[in-house]
Amino acid sequence: MSIVWVVPISGLIAVLFAFAMARDVLRRDPGTPKMQEIAGTILEGAMAFLRRQYRTIGILSIVVAVVVGAVVGLVGGALEVKDPQGAIFRISAGGVAWRTALAFLAGAFCSAISGFIGMYISVRSNLRCAAAAQKGLRDAITVAMRGGAVSGFLIVALSLLGVTAMYYAYGAKPELAPHLIVGFGFGASFVALFAQLGGGIYTKAADMGADLVGKVEAGIPEDDPRNAAVIADLVGDNVGDCAGRGADLFESTAAENIGAMILGILAYLATRDPAWVLFPLVVRAFGLIASIVGVLMVRGKEGENPMTALNRGYFIAIGFSLAGMALATFTMLDNGWLFLSGAVGILTSVVVVYVTQYYTEPRYRPVKEIAKASRTGPATNIVAGTAVGFETTFATAVVIGIALLLSYWLGGKAGIEGGAVFGTAVATMGMLMTCPYILSMDTFGPITDNANGIIEMAGLGGAARAVTDKLDAVGNTTKALTKGYAMVSAGLAAFLLFQAYMERATSLRVAKGLLPLDKVDLAKPEVFVAGLLAVMLVFLFSSLAIRAVGKTAGAIIEEVRRQFKADPGIMKGTSRPDYARAVDITARAGLREMVWPGVLVVAAPIVVGVLFRQVASYDSAMSVAALLMVGTIAGIMLASFMNNGGGAWDNAKKMIEAGELKDESGKVLGKGTPAHAAAVVGDTVGDPFKDTAGPSLHVLVKLLSTVTLVLVPIFV
């Protein structure tokens, strides 16, 4: 029985829901004229940066689309497949080329639109959240979560509708269409990398500059209006955490859908049932409905930890996701083993949430350990944070490993051709069912962070500041949760896309009379060297990203110092800092520094594949497979270290600022103490880890997968 009709219906419902949430938020109290002025400045800076950033990305995307189309057309040859009835479908090399290039541009456009819309609503929501905080915690939670939901649901709905539209536009032939739309995932990955990297450089350079000069040198509070970098910092929260993460998870949902559809082709050829190829789309559709119910159930209570309210909505979304997975697997596939594989993915997302909370929330050992180490200075704080970051790789590896092994074993019991590998695809789809809810929680973070800044800059305090302080700390955790979720889903998805690469390479090799690519032999020198280069790529990319943040932060620090020195009235509160200059410095640097790391990632698999094929008679396809496999492993482990270590450093600082650290005599060590200064230094070390290099590594892993999947013809 086919229930594919649920896909366009749920996509439309999700879009309407997002607009309803936007309307609900925007009709609320916008606060005082002073608050509106500050929010307007943030909006102006964010939109100016995104316009410049997407102009650059747009030019690069058009160039890459032309190059990809030309390469696929000249080297890849025609695409020919035989359906179960014996009919042969053939698309010429030129036909494959223009379809791939068009799919690339469609994916790039949808990814850019997703990030742009989500960021715009987030910036409009921060003001309403700040105003709601004056009334109490309950209203502020509702505004922040619903503002975040606009981004979360539009992104996933556009991803689902985009892949579905491309599938039907390219003929809706299950054995053929998934191969033609892989460019959609590549385009989404391409934009996501630059959006995440450019936004990450911007936000962390501004954050580091504002913290080191404001808090440590000048001794003024966070988000103090006398700090020239404070507007750039607040703008950065949106362009990095909203637009960047939005493009990241748009790319995740699109690429994983396409990879799972390709893996479903084997079962389709054996059963002649297109449900195996369309199943991933239906699962994503049920995930949208489940997440809508979860968001509507978020109801904060005065005096309650806001994280409790968010977790409550999340578990409701999980329950409905399990029901949706059961309905999809039993109705479309009539297979209980694959339902269990999907349940493994859904439950894995729960485990990831709790593991990340353990390492990044102030109430648990890791953050307390870092805060305690701050009592003896910056050096011990940094050592403790580094140790926590490395420790988190254990949990990441175990969670991903168990999820893959268990879903592979369960899929193998399904009794279908390629069932074991398809089981891992179903698990990945299961984990991503709650993506809209998780992304809503992620955008909750910058909305509450901005709300806190607006309250501070507007000179408001008391109960409202207490509410936004609490929400800001929770927002740090929700942002860390999303990174952990994106990282583990990237691990599952990379295995899925790796299998899709192997499947596609095998079909091309067999068509040329070559042996199938059914293994990657590390004993071959070219394969070992490709793996070595993959690890190098991950570390070199991270180095370039972190160096860009440090370089730009240095320029911001000098600018803030210059303004303090040139105009003493700034510190007295009688003069207004030049916020626009700090915004311009970070914007120009973010755009300039994002290009080369991005080009490096796109070029690496092409260079390795072409050189190994042309310079010597090495197995090019197997070498690229090694680059993809080993790069995935290295990227996930390094991202785990950076994301969780950086989140722990940040909340250790928040813990001290909240007055929750004491010395041996029981004296509170809060703001203005050496322990606080040490924690600020540790936080500035962790900032480029958790908000620039770490999240960009998620995209790097998936971009490697989509680049190789699109360009596999040139490696065979």
C-alpha positions in Angstrom: 0.0 0.0 0.0 1.4 3.4 -1.0 1.1 6.4 1.4 3.4 8.6 -0.6 0.6 11.2 -0.6 1.6 12.1 2.9 4.8 13.7 1.6 3.4 16.8 -0.1 0.6 17.1 2.5 3.0 17.1 5.5 5.4 19.4 3.6 2.6 21.9 3.0 1.4 21.6 6.6 5.0 22.3 7.9 5.3 25.4 5.8 1.9 26.7 7.0 2.9 25.8 10.6 6.1 27.8 10.2 4.2 30.9 8.9 1.7 30.5 11.8 4.6 30.4 14.3 6.1 33.5 12.7 2.8 35.3 12.8 2.3 34.4 16.5 5.7 35.7 17.4 5.7 38.9 15.3 2.3 40.0 16.7 3.6 40.0 20.3 4.9 43.1 22.2 8.0 44.5 20.6 9.2 46.2 23.8 10.4 49.8 24.4 11.6 52.2 21.7 15.2 51.7 23.0 14.9 47.9 22.7 13.5 48.3 19.2 16.4 50.5 18.2 18.9 47.9 19.4 17.1 45.1 17.7 16.9 47.1 14.5 20.7 47.6 14.5 21.2 43.9 14.9 18.8 43.1 12.0 20.5 45.7 9.8 24.0 44.2 10.5 22.8 40.6 10.0 21.0 41.3 6.7 23.9 43.3 5.3 26.3 40.4 6.1 24.1 37.8 4.6 23.5 39.8 1.4 27.3 40.1 0.9 27.9 36.4 1.9 25.2 35.0 -0.4 26.4 37.2 -3.3 29.8 35.6 -3.0 28.4 32.1 -2.5 26.0 32.6 -5.5 28.9 33.4 -7.8 30.9 30.4 -6.6 27.8 28.2 -7.0 27.3 29.1 -10.6 30.9 28.5 -11.4 30.9 25.1 -9.7 27.6 24.1 -11.4 29.1 24.8 -14.8 32.3 22.9 -14.0 30.4 19.9 -12.5 28.1 19.8 -15.5 31.0 19.9 -17.9 33.0 17.3 -16.1 30.1 14.9 -15.8 29.2 15.4 -19.4 32.7 15.0 -20.8 34.0 12.2 -18.6 30.9 10.5 -17.1 29.3 9.3 -20.3 25.6 8.2 -20.7 23.5 6.7 -17.9 21.9 3.5 -18.8 19.7 1.3 -16.5 17.4 -1.7 -17.0 14.1 -1.8 -15.1 12.6 -5.0 -13.7 10.5 -5.5 -16.8 13.6 -5.6 -19.0 13.1 -2.1 -20.6 16.3 -0.1 -20.9 16.4 3.6 -20.1 19.2 5.6 -21.4 20.1 9.3 -20.9 22.9 10.8 -22.9 26.0 12.3 -21.3 24.7 15.7 -22.1 21.4 14.9 -20.5 23.1 13.7 -17.3 25.3 16.8 -17.3 22.6 19.4 -17.5 20.3 17.6 -15.0 23.2 17.3 -12.5 24.1 21.0 -12.9 20.4 22.0 -12.5 20.0 19.8 -9.4 23.1 21.4 -8.0 21.8 24.9 -8.4 18.4 23.9 -7.0 20.0 22.5 -3.9 22.2 25.5 -3.5 19.2 27.9 -3.9 17.0 26.1 -1.4 19.8 25.8 1.1 20.5 29.5 0.9 16.8 30.4 1.2 16.4 28.2 4.2 19.3 29.9 6.1 18.2 33.4 5.1 14.5 33.0 6.2 15.4 31.3 9.4 17.9 34.0 10.3 15.5 36.8 9.5 12.7 35.4 11.8 15.3 34.7 14.5 16.4 38.3 14.5 12.8 39.5 14.7 12.1 37.1 17.5 14.9 38.2 19.8 13.2 41.5 20.5 9.9 39.8 21.4 11.7 37.3 23.6 13.3 40.2 25.5 10.0 42.0 25.9 8.3 38.7 27.0 11.0 38.2 29.7 9.7 41.3 31.5 6.4 39.4 32.0 8.0 36.1 33.1 9.7 32.9 32.1 6.7 31.1 30.6 6.1 33.7 27.8 9.8 34.1 27.1 10.2 30.3 26.5 7.2 30.2 24.2 8.4 33.1 22.1 12.0 31.7 21.8 10.9 28.2 20.9 8.2 29.3 18.4 10.7 31.7 16.8 13.2 28.9 16.4 10.4 26.6 15.0 10.0 28.9 12.0 13.6 28.1 10.9 13.4 24.4 11.9 10.3 23.6 10.0 10.9 25.7 6.9 14.3 24.1 6.4 13.2 20.5 6.7 10.0 21.1 4.7 12.0 22.8 1.8 14.4 19.9 1.9 11.7 17.3 1.7 9.7 19.2 -1.0 12.8 20.0 -3.0 14.0 16.4 -3.2 10.5 15.1 -4.0 10.0 17.7 -6.7 13.4 16.9 -8.3 12.6 13.2 -8.2 9.3 13.6 -10.1 10.7 16.2 -12.4 13.4 13.8 -13.5 11.0 11.1 -14.5 10.0 9.4 -11.2 11.7 6.2 -12.3 13.0 4.5 -9.1 16.0 2.8 -10.8 17.1 6.1 -12.4 15.9 9.3 -10.8 17.9 9.0 -7.5 21.1 9.0 -9.5 20.1 12.1 -11.3 19.3 14.2 -8.3 22.5 13.6 -6.3 23.6 17.1 -7.5 20.8 18.5 -5.3 22.6 17.2 -2.2 26.0 18.5 -3.5 24.6 22.0 -4.0 23.1 22.0 -0.5 26.4 20.8 0.9 28.4 23.4 -1.0 26.3 26.3 0.3 26.1 24.9 3.8 29.9 24.7 4.1 30.4 28.4 3.2 27.4 29.6 5.2 28.6 27.7 8.3 32.3 28.6 7.8 31.7 32.3 7.0 29.1 32.8 9.7 31.3 30.9 12.2 34.3 33.1 11.5 32.2 36.2 11.9 30.5 35.2 15.1 33.5 33.9 17.0 35.8 36.7 16.0 33.3 39.3 17.3 32.6 37.2 20.4 36.3 36.8 21.3 37.0 40.5 20.7 34.1 41.6 22.8 34.9 39.3 25.6 38.6 39.8 25.9 38.6 43.6 25.7 35.3 44.2 27.4 35.2 41.6 30.2 38.9 41.0 30.9 40.6 44.3 30.0 37.9 46.9 30.7 36.0 44.9 33.4 32.6 45.8 31.9 29.7 43.3 31.7 28.8 41.1 28.8 26.8 43.0 26.1 27.6 46.3 27.7 26.6 49.1 25.2 30.0 50.8 25.7 31.7 47.8 23.9 32.1 48.6 20.2 32.1 44.9 19.3 28.8 44.0 21.1 26.6 44.6 18.1 28.9 42.5 15.9 28.7 39.8 18.5 24.9 39.8 18.6 24.8 39.8 14.8 27.2 36.9 14.7 24.9 34.7 16.9 22.4 34.9 14.0 24.6 34.5 11.0 26.5 31.6 12.5 24.0 29.7 14.6 20.9 30.4 12.6 21.8 30.8 9.0 24.9 28.5 9.2 23.3 25.7 11.1 20.1 26.0 9.1 22.1 25.4 5.9 24.0 22.6 7.6 20.9 20.6 8.6 19.1 21.4 5.3 22.0 19.7 3.6 21.9 16.8 6.0 18.2 16.0 5.4 18.6 16.4 1.6 21.7 14.4 1.2 20.6 11.6 3.5 17.3 11.3 1.7 19.0 10.9 -1.7 21.5 8.4 -0.3 18.8 6.3 1.3 16.8 6.4 -2.0 19.9 5.1 -3.9 20.3 2.2 -1.4 16.6 1.3 -1.9 17.2 0.7 -5.6 18.5 -2.8 -5.0 15.4 -3.8 -3.1 13.2 -2.2 -5.8 14.9 -4.2 -8.5 14.3 -7.4 -6.5 10.7 -6.7 -5.6 9.5 -4.3 -8.3 8.0 -2.2 -5.6 8.9 1.6 -5.7 8.0 1.9 -2.0 11.6 1.0 -1.2 12.9 4.1 -3.0 10.1 6.4 -1.8 10.2 5.2 1.8 12.8 7.7 3.1 10.6 10.6 1.9 7.6 9.2 3.8 9.6 8.8 7.0 10.7 12.4 6.8 7.1 13.5 6.3 6.0 11.7 9.5 8.9 13.3 11.3 7.6 16.7 10.4 4.2 15.9 11.9 5.7 14.5 15.1 7.9 17.6 15.6 4.9 19.9 15.1 3.2 18.1 18.0 6.3 18.4 20.1 6.7 22.1 19.6 3.1 22.8 20.4 3.5 20.9 23.7 6.3 23.1 25.0 4.9 25.0 27.9 7.3 26.6 30.4 6.4 27.0 34.1 7.6 29.7 36.4 10.4 28.4 38.6 11.0 25.4 36.4 14.3 24.7 34.6 13.6 25.8 30.9 15.5 22.7 29.7 12.8 20.5 31.4 10.1 22.1 29.2 12.1 21.6 26.1 12.9 18.0 26.9 9.2 17.4 27.6 8.3 18.5 24.1 11.2 16.5 22.6 10.0 13.2 24.2 6.5 13.8 22.8 8.1 14.3 19.4 10.1 11.0 19.9 6.9 9.1 20.8 5.1 10.3 17.7 8.2 9.6 15.5 8.2 6.0 16.7 4.5 5.7 15.7 5.2 7.3 12.3 8.1 4.9 11.7 5.9 1.9 12.6 3.1 3.1 10.2 5.6 3.7 7.4 7.5 0.4 7.7 4.5 -1.8 8.2 2.3 -0.1 5.6 4.9 0.4 2.8 7.5 -2.4 3.4 5.6 -4.8 5.7 8.8 -5.5 7.6 9.2 -5.5 11.3 13.0 -5.8 11.2 13.3 -2.5 9.4 11.0 -0.9 11.9 13.4 -2.0 14.6 16.3 -0.5 12.6 14.4 2.8 12.5 13.7 2.6 16.2 17.5 2.3 16.8 18.0 5.6 14.9 15.3 7.4 16.8 16.6 6.2 20.2 20.1 7.1 19.2 19.0 10.7 18.9 17.8 10.5 22.5 21.1 9.1 23.7 23.0 11.9 21.9 20.9 14.5 23.5 21.7 13.2 27.0 25.4 12.6 26.3 25.7 16.2 25.1 23.8 17.5 28.1 26.1 15.6 30.4 29.2 17.2 28.9 27.9 20.7 28.5 25.4 21.4 31.3 26.7 23.1 34.5 24.9 20.6 36.8 27.2 17.7 35.7 30.8 16.7 36.5 32.7 17.9 33.3 31.6 21.6 33.5 32.0 21.7 37.3 35.5 20.3 36.8 36.5 23.0 34.4 35.0 25.7 36.6 36.9 24.4 39.6 40.1 24.4 37.6 39.6 28.1 36.9 40.4 28.9 40.5 44.1 28.3 39.7 44.2 30.3 36.5 43.8 30.1 32.7 46.3 27.4 32.2 44.5 24.8 34.4 41.2 25.9 32.9 42.4 25.2 29.4 44.0 21.8 30.4 40.7 20.7 32.1 38.6 21.8 29.1 41.0 20.0 26.6 40.7 16.8 28.7 36.9 17.0 28.7 36.9 17.5 24.9 39.0 14.5 24.3 37.0 12.4 26.7 33.8 13.0 24.7 35.2 11.1 21.7 34.6 7.9 23.6 30.9 8.4 23.9 30.6 9.6 20.3 32.4 6.5 18.9 30.4 4.1 21.1 27.0 5.6 20.2 27.7 5.7 16.4 29.3 2.3 16.5 26.4 0.6 18.3 23.8 2.3 16.2 25.5 1.2 12.9 26.2 -2.4 14.1 22.7 -2.9 15.5 20.8 -1.4 12.5 23.0 -3.3 10.1 22.3 -6.6 11.9 18.6 -5.9 12.1 18.4 -4.9 8.4 20.2 -8.2 7.5 17.3 -10.0 9.1 14.8 -8.3 6.8 15.2 -10.9 4.1 15.6 -8.5 1.2 18.4 -7.8 -1.3 20.8 -5.2 0.4 18.7 -5.3 3.5 21.6 -4.9 5.9 22.9 -1.7 4.4 19.3 -0.5 3.9 18.8 -1.0 7.7 21.5 1.6 8.4 19.7 4.0 6.0 16.4 3.5 7.9 18.3 4.1 11.2 19.6 7.4 9.7 16.2 8.4 8.6 14.8 7.6 12.0 17.4 9.7 13.8 16.6 12.7 11.5 12.8 12.4 12.1 13.1 14.9 15.0 15.4 17.2 13.0 12.8 20.0 12.9 12.4 20.0 16.7 16.2 19.8 17.3 16.7 22.7 14.9 14.1 24.7 16.7 16.0 24.2 19.9 19.2 25.3 18.2 17.7 28.6 17.0 16.3 29.0 20.5 19.9 29.6 21.6 20.7 32.7 19.5 17.3 34.1 20.1 17.7 34.0 23.9 21.4 35.1 23.6 20.3 38.2 21.6 17.4 38.8 24.0 19.9 38.9 26.9 22.0 41.4 25.0 19.0 43.6 24.2 18.0 43.6 27.9 21.6 44.6 28.9 22.0 47.3 26.3 18.6 48.8 27.0 19.6 49.3 30.6 17.0 46.9 31.9 17.7 44.5 34.8 16.1 42.9 37.7 13.6 40.1 37.0 13.8 40.4 33.2 17.6 40.0 33.3 17.3 37.0 35.6 14.9 35.3 33.1 17.2 36.0 30.0 20.3 34.9 31.9 18.6 31.6 32.7 17.4 31.2 29.1 20.8 32.2 27.7 22.5 29.4 29.7 19.9 26.9 28.5 20.5 28.3 24.9 24.2 27.3 25.2 23.1 23.8 26.0 20.5 23.6 23.2 23.1 24.8 20.7 25.5 22.2 21.9 22.8 19.6 21.6 22.2 20.4 18.0 25.9 20.2 17.2 26.1 16.7 18.9 23.0 15.7 17.0 24.3 17.0 13.7 27.7 15.3 14.4 26.3 11.8 15.1 23.7 12.1 12.3 26.7 13.0 10.1 28.4 9.8 11.2 25.4 7.6 10.3 24.7 9.6 7.1 28.3 9.4 6.0 28.2 5.6 6.2 24.9 5.7 4.3 26.4 8.0 1.6 29.6 5.9 1.5 27.6 2.8 0.7 25.7 4.8 -1.9 29.1 5.8 -3.4 30.2 2.2 -3.5 26.9 1.1 -5.1 27.1 3.8 -7.8 30.8 3.1 -8.5 30.0 -0.7 -8.8 27.3 -0.1 -11.3 29.5 2.0 -13.4 32.5 -0.4 -13.2 30.3 -3.4 -14.1 28.9 -1.5 -17.1 32.5 -1.0 -18.3 33.4 -4.6 -17.8 35.4 -4.0 -14.5 35.2 -5.8 -11.2 32.6 -4.3 -8.7 33.9 -2.1 -5.9 32.9 -4.2 -2.9 35.7 -3.5 -0.6 38.4 -0.9 0.3 41.8 -2.6 0.7 44.1 -0.6 3.0 47.0 -2.9 2.1 47.2 -1.1 -1.3 49.6 1.9 -1.1 47.3 4.3 -2.9 44.4 3.5 -0.5 46.6 4.0 2.6 48.0 7.3 1.2 44.5 8.5 0.4 43.4 7.7 4.0 46.5 9.6 5.3 45.6 12.6 3.1 42.0 12.5 4.5 43.1 12.9 8.1 45.5 15.7 7.0 42.6 17.4 5.2 40.5 17.4 8.4 43.2 18.9 10.5 44.4 21.4 7.9 40.8 22.6 7.3 40.4 23.1 11.1 43.6 25.0 11.3 42.6 27.4 8.5 39.2 28.0 10.2 40.6 28.6 13.7 43.4 30.8 12.3 40.8 32.9 10.5 38.9 33.5 13.7 42.1 34.4 15.6 43.3 36.8 12.9 39.9 38.5 12.7 39.5 38.6 16.5 42.9 40.4 16.7 41.6 43.1 14.4 38.4 43.5 16.4 40.5 43.7 19.7 42.6 46.5 18.2 39.6 48.4 17.0 37.8 48.3 20.4 41.0 49.4 22.2 41.4 52.2 19.6 37.9 53.5 20.2 38.4 53.4 24.0 41.6 55.3 23.7 40.4 57.8 21.1 37.2 58.7 22.9 37.2 58.5 26.8 33.6 59.4 26.7 32.7 55.9 25.6 33.7 54.4 29.0 31.9 57.2 30.8 28.7 56.5 28.9 28.6 60.0 27.3 29.7 58.9 23.8 28.3 56.1 21.5 30.9 53.6 20.2 31.2 53.1 16.4 29.4 49.8 16.2 29.3 49.8 12.4 33.0 49.8 12.0 33.4 46.6 14.1 30.6 45.0 12.1 32.3 45.9 8.8 35.7 44.5 9.9 34.2 41.1 10.9 32.0 40.9 7.8 34.9 41.6 5.4 37.1 39.1 7.2 34.5 36.4 7.4 33.8 36.6 3.7 37.5 36.7 2.8 38.7 33.9 5.0 35.9 31.4 4.2 36.9 30.9 0.5 40.1 28.9 0.7 39.1 26.3 3.3 35.9 25.7 1.3 37.8 25.3 -2.0 40.2 22.9 -0.3 37.4 20.5 0.7 35.8 20.5 -2.8 39.1 20.1 -4.6 40.6 17.4 -2.4 38.7 14.3 -3.6 38.9 15.5 -7.2 42.7 16.0 -7.1 43.2 12.6 -5.3 41.0 10.8 -7.7 42.3 12.3 -10.9 46.0 12.2 -9.9 45.8 8.5 -8.8 44.1 7.7 -12.1 46.3 9.7 -14.4 49.8 9.6 -12.9 49.8 5.9 -12.3 47.6 2.9 -12.8 46.2 3.1 -9.3 42.6 2.2 -8.4 41.2 5.7 -8.3 37.7 4.8 -7.2 39.0 2.8 -4.3 41.4 5.5 -3.3 38.6 8.1 -3.2 36.5 5.7 -1.1 39.4 5.6 1.4 39.6 9.4 1.4 35.8 9.5 2.1 35.8 6.7 4.8 38.9 7.8 6.8 38.0 11.5 6.4 34.6 10.8 7.9 36.1 9.0 10.9 38.7 11.8 11.6 36.2 14.6 11.0 33.6 13.1 13.4 36.1 12.5 16.2 37.7 16.0 15.9 34.3 17.6 15.7 33.3 15.8 18.9 36.3 17.1 20.7 35.7 20.7 19.5 31.9 20.9 19.9 31.6 19.4 23.4 34.9 20.8 24.7 33.9 24.3 23.6 30.4 24.0 25.0 31.8 22.9 28.4 34.2 25.8 28.5 31.3 28.2 27.7 29.0 26.9 30.4 31.9 26.8 33.0 32.2 30.5 32.4 28.4 30.9 32.8 28.5 28.9 36.0 31.0 31.2 37.5 29.1 34.3 36.4 26.0 32.9 38.1 27.9 32.8 41.4 27.9 28.9 41.6 31.7 28.5 42.2 33.3 28.9 45.6 36.8 28.7 47.0 38.0 26.4 49.8 36.7 28.8 52.4 33.2 29.0 50.9 33.7 32.5 49.3 31.8 32.9 46.1 34.0 33.4 43.0 32.0 35.4 40.5 32.4 38.2 38.0 35.5 40.3 38.4 37.5 37.6 40.2 40.7 35.9 38.7 38.7 32.7 38.4 36.2 34.5 36.1 39.0 36.0 34.0 40.5 32.5 33.6 37.1 31.1 32.6 36.7 33.9 30.0 40.1 33.0 28.5 39.1 29.3 28.4 35.8 30.2 26.7 37.6 32.3 24.1 39.7 29.2 23.3 36.6 27.1 23.0 34.7 29.6 20.9 36.3 28.9 17.5 36.2 25.2 18.3 32.5 24.9 19.0 31.1 27.6 16.7 33.5 27.6 13.7 35.7 24.6 13.1 33.6 22.0 14.8 30.2 22.6 13.1 32.1 23.2 9.8 33.5 19.7 10.1 30.0 18.2 10.0 29.5 19.8 6.7 33.0 18.8 5.5 32.2 15.1 6.2 28.9 15.3 4.2 30.4 17.5 1.4 33.1 14.9 0.8 30.3 12.3 0.5 28.2 14.4 -2.0 31.2 15.5 -4.0 32.4 12.0 -4.6 28.8 10.7 -5.2 28.3 13.3 -8.0 31.7 12.9 -9.5 32.1 9.2 -9.3 32.1 8.8 -13.1 35.5 10.5 -13.3 37.0 8.1 -10.8 35.9 5.0 -12.7 
